[in-house]
Amino acid sequence: MKWRVRTTLADRPGILADLAHACGAAGVNIDSMQVFVTGDTVTDELLVDVPPGWTDVAVAQLFTEAGGVDVAVTRVADDDETDATTRYLRGLHEVLEDGRDVEEVLAELLHVGPPDVADYAGHDVLDLTRRNGTVLRISRAVPFTPIERARAQALVSLVSDPAADVPTLVPTRNHPLPIVRPATLSDAEAVARLHERCSVETLYHRYQVPLQLPMSSRMARRLVAPDTGLALLVQVGLDVVGHGILQQVDELWTFQLLIEDAWQGHGLGTVLVKQAAGRAKGLGAERLTFVTAGSNDNLLKAVGNAGFMARVERHDGNVHITVPLSAIRAIAAG
């Protein structure tokens, strides 16, 4: 049977040799060990394989007599992964790619469970701050080390609600607050005027081909009411200054956006990217791919400023920026 032993040892030469000798004499095999330095003492976590019939109390007594202090012993499954780095990377993948709840994954990584430890003296509490300011609380019978606290906080900071910490735009004396909303057929003329105010380069980044202007009424209607998917607009005052289309083709969800030249660099692309991700999640998408011409750095900046973890690929001269949506807050249709 395997047990996980957590014990504090004096930071002096030979202490581990004494511990290993005691385990060897008792027929206890040490399978692996992690070391958590905590100042003048060292907290060691060992995975041990003990002879049949041993209890957690017997294991705790062995380590206490060998010089251990604050010994905690918990049962371990035979297939438990021992390498901490591998476990945390796998946990990160499960949250971002498989949609698992971060609290559930942390409970497994930190071995949170019932107080089945020798000499149970109450739970230690770990408060983790999400990027939106809320607190995730984890507790267990075995005290958390500073290294475990740092690892858990780093994981929560990576996966909890991307883009929640990006401030929204605030109104100024010169311009009213921008809003993002779904397009309707009544917006066709405004979208056509938006395209006429854009430069050739901006239009090429969006469509990857030269666009003939002035725009036909038929094309303008298709941009606000596409055959499939959803059109989104960025509106400032009475003017439409940004446009994008969210579509699903087979299993791939894509979003292509356009911000007119005079409004680029003001954060509107980031706002539109965040809205598209939330609405895609609300429609059941697991990932969203933003598509642009290969020379467009503005979209890369907008996705990065939104706080998303992205995979960037090139396809036929275009850039595909794919973000997982498992940690994104869904925006319902309407």
Order of alpha helices (4+ residues) and beta strands (2+ residues): beta-alpha-beta-beta-alpha-beta-alpha-alpha-beta-beta-alpha-beta-alpha-alpha-alpha-beta-beta-beta-alpha-beta-alpha-beta-beta
